[in-house]
Amino acid sequence: MTIDYSAWQFWLNLIIAIGVVLNTAYTWWSNRSKVTAKTFAEHAAQLENIRNRMTKVEANSGCSQHSDFDVRLRKVEIVVGKTDGRLEGIGNALDNIQNFLMTGNGNR
């Protein structure tokens, strides 16, 4: 009785090839899920950090509601408007001084 080793070799090679394909697919799938889980974990940590920082900012500023921010923003706009008016007045005074000096009235 003779054994056909070439037939056995074919079936053994086929089983090995299927095993390699299954191992490759499993490795790809598991690494993909690990990377996705890691990415979501990193984003969740960053989001939690931002939430904590915003909570600290709101607590330190005394403004826990957006209406409080609007009131403070209006106060800042009023102060900026007053400052703008003063700077405009200073600019006019400097223009008057420059005109006085340029016309020669300051050379007495």
N, CA, C and O atoms as a GROMACS GRO file, in nm:
protein
  432
    1MET      N    1   0.083  -0.116   0.000
    1MET     CA    2   0.000   0.000   0.000
    1MET      C    3   0.090   0.125   0.000
    1MET      O    4   0.178   0.140   0.084
    2THR      N    5   0.065   0.211  -0.093
    2THR     CA    6   0.142   0.333  -0.106
    2THR      C    7   0.057   0.451  -0.060
    2THR      O    8  -0.062   0.459  -0.088
    3ILE      N    9   0.121   0.542   0.010
    3ILE     CA   10   0.050   0.662   0.058
    3ILE      C   11   0.086   0.777  -0.033
    3ILE      O   12   0.202   0.801  -0.066
    4ASP      N   13  -0.019   0.849  -0.073
    4ASP     CA   14   0.000   0.964  -0.161
    4ASP      C   15   0.028   1.088  -0.074
    4ASP      O   16  -0.064   1.156  -0.027
    5TYR      N   17   0.156   1.115  -0.055
    5TYR     CA   18   0.196   1.225   0.031
    5TYR      C   19   0.165   1.361  -0.031
    5TYR      O   20   0.149   1.458   0.043
    6SER      N   21   0.157   1.372  -0.159
    6SER     CA   22   0.128   1.501  -0.223
    6SER      C   23  -0.015   1.545  -0.189
    6SER      O   24  -0.040   1.664  -0.173
    7ALA      N   25  -0.109   1.451  -0.179
    7ALA     CA   26  -0.246   1.486  -0.140
    7ALA      C   27  -0.249   1.533   0.005
    7ALA      O   28  -0.316   1.632   0.037
    8TRP      N   29  -0.177   1.461   0.093
    8TRP     CA   30  -0.171   1.503   0.233
    8TRP      C   31  -0.104   1.640   0.246
    8TRP      O   32  -0.145   1.722   0.329
    9GLN      N   33  -0.002   1.666   0.165
    9GLN     CA   34   0.066   1.794   0.169
    9GLN      C   35  -0.028   1.906   0.126
    9GLN      O   36  -0.027   2.014   0.185
   10PHE      N   37  -0.109   1.882   0.024
   10PHE     CA   38  -0.206   1.982  -0.021
   10PHE      C   39  -0.302   2.019   0.093
   10PHE      O   40  -0.323   2.137   0.121
   11TRP      N   41  -0.360   1.916   0.159
   11TRP     CA   42  -0.457   1.943   0.265
   11TRP      C   43  -0.390   2.010   0.385
   11TRP      O   44  -0.451   2.096   0.448
   12LEU      N   45  -0.268   1.972   0.416
   12LEU     CA   46  -0.196   2.035   0.527
   12LEU      C   47  -0.166   2.182   0.495
   12LEU      O   48  -0.180   2.269   0.581
   13ASN      N   49  -0.124   2.210   0.372
   13ASN     CA   50  -0.099   2.348   0.329
   13ASN      C   51  -0.227   2.432   0.332
   13ASN      O   52  -0.224   2.549   0.369
   14LEU      N   53  -0.338   2.371   0.292
   14LEU     CA   54  -0.467   2.440   0.294
   14LEU      C   55  -0.507   2.476   0.438
   14LEU      O   56  -0.553   2.587   0.463
   15ILE      N   57  -0.490   2.382   0.531
   15ILE     CA   58  -0.523   2.407   0.671
   15ILE      C   59  -0.433   2.516   0.729
   15ILE      O   60  -0.481   2.601   0.803
   16ILE      N   61  -0.305   2.514   0.696
   16ILE     CA   62  -0.212   2.617   0.744
   16ILE      C   63  -0.249   2.754   0.687
   16ILE      O   64  -0.247   2.854   0.759
   17ALA      N   65  -0.283   2.758   0.558
   17ALA     CA   66  -0.322   2.884   0.495
   17ALA      C   67  -0.448   2.942   0.559
   17ALA      O   68  -0.456   3.062   0.585
   18ILE      N   69  -0.546   2.857   0.585
   18ILE     CA   70  -0.669   2.902   0.651
   18ILE      C   71  -0.637   2.953   0.792
   18ILE      O   72  -0.691   3.055   0.836
   19GLY      N   73  -0.549   2.883   0.862
   19GLY     CA   74  -0.508   2.927   0.996
   19GLY      C   75  -0.439   3.062   0.994
   19GLY      O   76  -0.465   3.147   1.080
   20VAL      N   77  -0.353   3.084   0.895
   20VAL     CA   78  -0.282   3.213   0.884
   20VAL      C   79  -0.382   3.325   0.855
   20VAL      O   80  -0.372   3.432   0.914
   21VAL      N   81  -0.477   3.301   0.765
   21VAL     CA   82  -0.578   3.402   0.732
   21VAL      C   83  -0.663   3.434   0.855
   21VAL      O   84  -0.690   3.551   0.882
   22LEU      N   85  -0.705   3.331   0.928
   22LEU     CA   86  -0.786   3.354   1.048
   22LEU      C   87  -0.705   3.429   1.155
   22LEU      O   88  -0.758   3.519   1.220
   23ASN      N   89  -0.579   3.392   1.172
   23ASN     CA   90  -0.494   3.461   1.270
   23ASN      C   91  -0.474   3.607   1.231
   23ASN      O   92  -0.477   3.695   1.317
   24THR      N   93  -0.453   3.634   1.102
   24THR     CA   94  -0.436   3.771   1.054
   24THR      C   95  -0.563   3.851   1.078
   24THR      O   96  -0.556   3.965   1.124
   25ALA      N   97  -0.678   3.793   1.045
   25ALA     CA   98  -0.805   3.863   1.066
   25ALA      C   99  -0.828   3.892   1.214
   25ALA      O  100  -0.872   4.002   1.249
   26TYR      N  101  -0.800   3.796   1.301
   26TYR     CA  102  -0.817   3.816   1.445
   26TYR      C  103  -0.725   3.927   1.496
   26TYR      O  104  -0.768   4.012   1.574
   27THR      N  105  -0.599   3.924   1.453
   27THR     CA  106  -0.503   4.025   1.498
   27THR      C  107  -0.546   4.164   1.452
   27THR      O  108  -0.542   4.259   1.530
   28TRP      N  109  -0.586   4.175   1.327
   28TRP     CA  110  -0.632   4.304   1.274
   28TRP      C  111  -0.753   4.354   1.353
   28TRP      O  112  -0.757   4.470   1.392
   29TRP      N  113  -0.849   4.268   1.376
   29TRP     CA  114  -0.972   4.308   1.446
   29TRP      C  115  -0.944   4.349   1.591
   29TRP      O  116  -0.997   4.448   1.639
   30SER      N  117  -0.861   4.273   1.660
   30SER     CA  118  -0.834   4.304   1.802
   30SER      C  119  -0.753   4.433   1.814
   30SER      O  120  -0.779   4.513   1.904
   31ASN      N  121  -0.656   4.454   1.726
   31ASN     CA  122  -0.579   4.579   1.731
   31ASN      C  123  -0.666   4.699   1.696
   31ASN      O  124  -0.651   4.807   1.755
   32ARG      N  125  -0.756   4.680   1.602
   32ARG     CA  126  -0.846   4.788   1.564
   32ARG      C  127  -0.935   4.827   1.682
   32ARG      O  128  -0.953   4.946   1.708
   33SER      N  129  -0.988   4.732   1.751
   33SER     CA  130  -1.076   4.763   1.864
   33SER      C  131  -0.997   4.825   1.980
   33SER      O  132  -1.049   4.911   2.051
   34LYS      N  133  -0.871   4.782   1.999
   34LYS     CA  134  -0.788   4.841   2.104
   34LYS      C  135  -0.758   4.988   2.074
   34LYS      O  136  -0.766   5.073   2.162
   35VAL      N  137  -0.725   5.016   1.949
   35VAL     CA  138  -0.693   5.153   1.910
   35VAL      C  139  -0.817   5.241   1.923
   35VAL      O  140  -0.809   5.354   1.971
   36THR      N  141  -0.931   5.190   1.880
   36THR     CA  142  -1.055   5.268   1.890
   36THR      C  143  -1.089   5.294   2.036
   36THR      O  144  -1.126   5.407   2.071
   37ALA      N  145  -1.078   5.194   2.120
   37ALA     CA  146  -1.108   5.212   2.263
   37ALA      C  147  -1.010   5.311   2.326
   37ALA      O  148  -1.050   5.394   2.408
   38LYS      N  149  -0.883   5.303   2.288
   38LYS     CA  150  -0.783   5.394   2.342
   38LYS      C  151  -0.812   5.537   2.298
   38LYS      O  152  -0.801   5.630   2.378
   39THR      N  153  -0.851   5.555   2.172
   39THR     CA  154  -0.883   5.688   2.121
   39THR      C  155  -1.003   5.746   2.195
   39THR      O  156  -1.000   5.863   2.235
   40PHE      N  157  -1.108   5.667   2.214
   40PHE     CA  158  -1.225   5.716   2.286
   40PHE      C  159  -1.189   5.748   2.431
   40PHE      O  160  -1.239   5.846   2.487
   41ALA      N  161  -1.104   5.669   2.491
   41ALA     CA  162  -1.063   5.695   2.630
   41ALA      C  163  -0.986   5.826   2.640
   41ALA      O  164  -1.005   5.903   2.734
   42GLU      N  165  -0.898   5.851   2.542
   42GLU     CA  166  -0.822   5.976   2.543
   42GLU      C  167  -0.914   6.095   2.525
   42GLU      O  168  -0.899   6.196   2.594
   43HIS      N  169  -1.010   6.085   2.433
   43HIS     CA  170  -1.103   6.195   2.411
   43HIS      C  171  -1.191   6.218   2.533
   43HIS      O  172  -1.222   6.332   2.567
   44ALA      N  173  -1.231   6.111   2.598
   44ALA     CA  174  -1.313   6.124   2.718
   44ALA      C  175  -1.233   6.193   2.829
   44ALA      O  176  -1.287   6.276   2.902
   45ALA      N  177  -1.105   6.159   2.841
   45ALA     CA  178  -1.020   6.222   2.942
   45ALA      C  179  -1.002   6.371   2.912
   45ALA      O  180  -1.007   6.454   3.004
   46GLN      N  181  -0.981   6.406   2.785
   46GLN     CA  182  -0.967   6.546   2.748
   46GLN      C  183  -1.095   6.623   2.774
   46GLN      O  184  -1.090   6.736   2.823
   47LEU      N  185  -1.208   6.564   2.742
   47LEU     CA  186  -1.337   6.628   2.765
   47LEU      C  187  -1.361   6.650   2.914
   47LEU      O  188  -1.410   6.755   2.955
   48GLU      N  189  -1.326   6.552   2.995
   48GLU     CA  190  -1.341   6.566   3.139
   48GLU      C  191  -1.249   6.676   3.193
   48GLU      O  192  -1.288   6.751   3.282
   49ASN      N  193  -1.128   6.686   3.139
   49ASN     CA  194  -1.035   6.791   3.178
   49ASN      C  195  -1.093   6.929   3.144
   49ASN      O  196  -1.085   7.021   3.225
   50ILE      N  197  -1.150   6.942   3.027
   50ILE     CA  198  -1.210   7.069   2.986
   50ILE      C  199  -1.329   7.104   3.076
   50ILE      O  200  -1.345   7.219   3.116
   51ARG      N  201  -1.410   7.006   3.107
   51ARG     CA  202  -1.524   7.030   3.196
   51ARG      C  203  -1.477   7.077   3.333
   51ARG      O  204  -1.534   7.170   3.390
   52ASN      N  205  -1.373   7.013   3.387
   52ASN     CA  206  -1.320   7.054   3.516
   52ASN      C  207  -1.265   7.196   3.512
   52ASN      O  208  -1.286   7.275   3.605
   53ARG      N  209  -1.196   7.229   3.405
   53ARG     CA  210  -1.140   7.363   3.393
   53ARG      C  211  -1.250   7.468   3.381
   53ARG      O  212  -1.240   7.575   3.441
   54MET      N  213  -1.355   7.439   3.304
   54MET     CA  214  -1.466   7.533   3.290
   54MET      C  215  -1.538   7.552   3.423
   54MET      O  216  -1.580   7.662   3.456
   55THR      N  217  -1.553   7.444   3.499
   55THR     CA  218  -1.616   7.454   3.630
   55THR      C  219  -1.534   7.545   3.721
   55THR      O  220  -1.589   7.626   3.795
   56LYS      N  221  -1.401   7.530   3.717
   56LYS     CA  222  -1.314   7.616   3.798
   56LYS      C  223  -1.325   7.761   3.755
   56LYS      O  224  -1.329   7.851   3.840
   57VAL      N  225  -1.329   7.786   3.623
   57VAL     CA  226  -1.340   7.924   3.574
   57VAL      C  227  -1.471   7.985   3.620
   57VAL      O  228  -1.473   8.099   3.666
   58GLU      N  229  -1.580   7.911   3.608
   58GLU     CA  230  -1.710   7.963   3.651
   58GLU      C  231  -1.712   7.988   3.801
   58GLU      O  232  -1.771   8.086   3.846
   59ALA      N  233  -1.650   7.900   3.878
   59ALA     CA  234  -1.649   7.916   4.023
   59ALA      C  235  -1.564   8.036   4.065
   59ALA      O  236  -1.603   8.111   4.155
   60ASN      N  237  -1.450   8.054   4.000
   60ASN     CA  238  -1.361   8.165   4.035
   60ASN      C  239  -1.414   8.300   3.989
   60ASN      O  240  -1.387   8.401   4.053
   61SER      N  241  -1.488   8.302   3.880
   61SER     CA  242  -1.536   8.430   3.828
   61SER      C  243  -1.663   8.475   3.898
   61SER      O  244  -1.701   8.592   3.888
   62GLY      N  245  -1.729   8.385   3.967
   62GLY     CA  246  -1.854   8.421   4.032
   62GLY      C  247  -1.971   8.426   3.936
   62GLY      O  248  -2.080   8.469   3.972
   63CYS      N  249  -1.948   8.382   3.815
   63CYS     CA  250  -2.053   8.384   3.712
   63CYS      C  251  -2.089   8.241   3.675
   63CYS      O  252  -2.021   8.179   3.593
   64SER      N  253  -2.191   8.191   3.734
   64SER     CA  254  -2.228   8.053   3.703
   64SER      C  255  -2.336   8.047   3.597
   64SER      O  256  -2.368   7.939   3.547
   65GLN      N  257  -2.393   8.161   3.562
   65GLN     CA  258  -2.499   8.164   3.461
   65GLN      C  259  -2.457   8.257   3.348
   65GLN      O  260  -2.377   8.348   3.368
   66HIS      N  261  -2.512   8.233   3.231
   66HIS     CA  262  -2.478   8.317   3.116
   66HIS      C  263  -2.532   8.459   3.133
   66HIS      O  264  -2.474   8.553   3.079
   67SER      N  265  -2.640   8.475   3.207
   67SER     CA  266  -2.692   8.610   3.229
   67SER      C  267  -2.592   8.694   3.308
   67SER      O  268  -2.582   8.814   3.286
   68ASP      N  269  -2.518   8.631   3.400
   68ASP     CA  270  -2.415   8.703   3.473
   68ASP      C  271  -2.304   8.749   3.379
   68ASP      O  272  -2.250   8.859   3.395
   69PHE      N  273  -2.270   8.667   3.283
   69PHE     CA  274  -2.169   8.705   3.185
   69PHE      C  275  -2.216   8.825   3.103
   69PHE      O  276  -2.137   8.914   3.073
   70ASP      N  277  -2.345   8.828   3.068
   70ASP     CA  278  -2.398   8.941   2.991
   70ASP      C  279  -2.389   9.071   3.070
   70ASP      O  280  -2.352   9.174   3.014
   71VAL      N  281  -2.420   9.066   3.198
   71VAL     CA  282  -2.413   9.186   3.282
   71VAL      C  283  -2.269   9.235   3.289
   71VAL      O  284  -2.243   9.354   3.274
   72ARG      N  285  -2.176   9.144   3.312
   72ARG     CA  286  -2.036   9.184   3.321
   72ARG      C  287  -1.982   9.233   3.186
   72ARG      O  288  -1.900   9.324   3.181
   73LEU      N  289  -2.030   9.173   3.078
   73LEU     CA  290  -1.987   9.218   2.946
   73LEU      C  291  -2.035   9.361   2.920
   73LEU      O  292  -1.960   9.441   2.864
   74ARG      N  293  -2.157   9.394   2.960
   74ARG     CA  294  -2.207   9.531   2.944
   74ARG      C  295  -2.122   9.629   3.026
   74ARG      O  296  -2.094   9.739   2.980
   75LYS      N  297  -2.082   9.589   3.147
   75LYS     CA  298  -1.998   9.675   3.230
   75LYS      C  299  -1.862   9.699   3.162
   75LYS      O  300  -1.811   9.811   3.162
   76VAL      N  301  -1.807   9.595   3.105
   76VAL     CA  302  -1.679   9.609   3.034
   76VAL      C  303  -1.695   9.700   2.913
   76VAL      O  304  -1.606   9.781   2.886
   77GLU      N  305  -1.805   9.687   2.840
   77GLU     CA  306  -1.828   9.774   2.724
   77GLU      C  307  -1.838   9.920   2.764
   77GLU      O  308  -1.791  10.008   2.693
   78ILE      N  309  -1.900   9.946   2.878
   78ILE     CA  310  -1.911  10.084   2.926
   78ILE      C  311  -1.774  10.140   2.960
   78ILE      O  312  -1.742  10.253   2.923
   79VAL      N  313  -1.691  10.060   3.030
   79VAL     CA  314  -1.556  10.105   3.066
   79VAL      C  315  -1.472  10.127   2.942
   79VAL      O  316  -1.397  10.224   2.935
   80VAL      N  317  -1.483  10.039   2.845
   80VAL     CA  318  -1.407  10.054   2.720
   80VAL      C  319  -1.452  10.179   2.646
   80VAL      O  320  -1.370  10.250   2.589
   81GLY      N  321  -1.581  10.207   2.647
   81GLY     CA  322  -1.632  10.327   2.582
   81GLY      C  323  -1.578  10.453   2.647
   81GLY      O  324  -1.540  10.548   2.578
   82LYS      N  325  -1.573  10.456   2.781
   82LYS     CA  326  -1.518  10.571   2.852
   82LYS      C  327  -1.370  10.588   2.820
   82LYS      O  328  -1.323  10.699   2.797
   83THR      N  329  -1.297  10.477   2.818
   83THR     CA  330  -1.154  10.482   2.787
   83THR      C  331  -1.132  10.531   2.645
   83THR      O  332  -1.040  10.608   2.619
   84ASP      N  333  -1.215  10.486   2.553
   84ASP     CA  334  -1.204  10.528   2.413
   84ASP      C  335  -1.227  10.679   2.402
   84ASP      O  336  -1.158  10.747   2.327
   85GLY      N  337  -1.324  10.731   2.477
   85GLY     CA  338  -1.351  10.874   2.477
   85GLY      C  339  -1.234  10.953   2.531
   85GLY      O  340  -1.198  11.058   2.477
   86ARG      N  341  -1.173  10.904   2.638
   86ARG     CA  342  -1.058  10.973   2.695
   86ARG      C  343  -0.941  10.974   2.598
   86ARG      O  344  -0.873  11.075   2.582
   87LEU      N  345  -0.917  10.859   2.532
   87LEU     CA  346  -0.806  10.853   2.436
   87LEU      C  347  -0.831  10.946   2.319
   87LEU      O  348  -0.738  11.005   2.266
   88GLU      N  349  -0.955  10.959   2.279
   88GLU     CA  350  -0.988  11.052   2.170
   88GLU      C  351  -0.959  11.196   2.214
   88GLU      O  352  -0.909  11.276   2.135
   89GLY      N  353  -0.991  11.228   2.338
   89GLY     CA  354  -0.962  11.362   2.391
   89GLY      C  355  -0.813  11.388   2.398
   89GLY      O  356  -0.768  11.498   2.366
   90ILE      N  357  -0.737  11.289   2.440
   90ILE     CA  358  -0.591  11.304   2.445
   90ILE      C  359  -0.536  11.324   2.305
   90ILE      O  360  -0.445  11.405   2.284
   91GLY      N  361  -0.593  11.251   2.207
   91GLY     CA  362  -0.548  11.267   2.068
   91GLY      C  363  -0.576  11.408   2.018
   91GLY      O  364  -0.493  11.465   1.948
   92ASN      N  365  -0.692  11.465   2.052
   92ASN     CA  366  -0.724  11.602   2.010
   92ASN      C  367  -0.629  11.702   2.074
   92ASN      O  368  -0.585  11.798   2.010
   93ALA      N  369  -0.597  11.680   2.203
   93ALA     CA  370  -0.504  11.770   2.270
   93ALA      C  371  -0.367  11.765   2.205
   93ALA      O  372  -0.302  11.868   2.187
   94LEU      N  373  -0.322  11.647   2.170
   94LEU     CA  374  -0.192  11.634   2.104
   94LEU      C  375  -0.193  11.699   1.967
   94LEU      O  376  -0.093  11.758   1.925
   95ASP      N  377  -0.304  11.690   1.895
   95ASP     CA  378  -0.316  11.758   1.765
   95ASP      C  379  -0.305  11.909   1.782
   95ASP      O  380  -0.240  11.977   1.703
   96ASN      N  381  -0.370  11.962   1.887
   96ASN     CA  382  -0.362  12.106   1.912
   96ASN      C  383  -0.220  12.148   1.945
   96ASN      O  384  -0.173  12.252   1.898
   97ILE      N  385  -0.151  12.067   2.026
   97ILE     CA  386  -0.011  12.099   2.060
   97ILE      C  387   0.075  12.095   1.935
   97ILE      O  388   0.159  12.182   1.915
   98GLN      N  389   0.054  11.994   1.850
   98GLN     CA  390   0.133  11.983   1.727
   98GLN      C  391   0.107  12.101   1.635
   98GLN      O  392   0.201  12.156   1.578
   99ASN      N  393  -0.018  12.142   1.620
   99ASN     CA  394  -0.049  12.258   1.536
   99ASN      C  395   0.015  12.384   1.591
   99ASN      O  396   0.065  12.466   1.514
  100PHE      N  397   0.014  12.400   1.722
  100PHE     CA  398   0.074  12.517   1.785
  100PHE      C  399   0.223  12.521   1.757
  100PHE      O  400   0.278  12.626   1.724
  101LEU      N  401   0.288  12.404   1.771
  101LEU     CA  402   0.434  12.399   1.749
  101LEU      C  403   0.468  12.413   1.601
  101LEU      O  404   0.570  12.474   1.567
  102MET      N  405   0.386  12.358   1.513
  102MET     CA  406   0.417  12.362   1.369
  102MET      C  407   0.394  12.501   1.308
  102MET      O  408   0.463  12.539   1.214
  103THR      N  409   0.301  12.575   1.359
  103THR     CA  410   0.273  12.708   1.303
  103THR      C  411   0.374  12.812   1.349
  103THR      O  412   0.375  12.924   1.298
  104GLY      N  413   0.458  12.777   1.442
  104GLY     CA  414   0.562  12.870   1.486
  104GLY      C  415   0.520  12.954   1.603
  104GLY      O  416   0.597  13.040   1.647
  105ASN      N  417   0.403  12.934   1.654
  105ASN     CA  418   0.361  13.014   1.768
  105ASN      C  419   0.436  12.974   1.894
  105ASN      O  420   0.430  13.045   1.994
  106GLY      N  421   0.505  12.865   1.892
  106GLY     CA  422   0.578  12.822   2.010
  106GLY      C  423   0.721  12.871   2.010
  106GLY      O  424   0.796  12.838   2.102
  107ASN      N  425   0.764  12.950   1.908
  107ASN     CA  426   0.904  12.996   1.900
  107ASN      C  427   0.915  13.141   1.951
  107ASN      O  428   0.962  13.226   1.875
  108ARG      N  429   0.877  13.171   2.063
  108ARG     CA  430   0.885  13.308   2.112
  108ARG      C  431   1.006  13.331   2.193
  108ARG      O  432   1.028  13.442   2.242
   0.00000   0.00000   0.00000
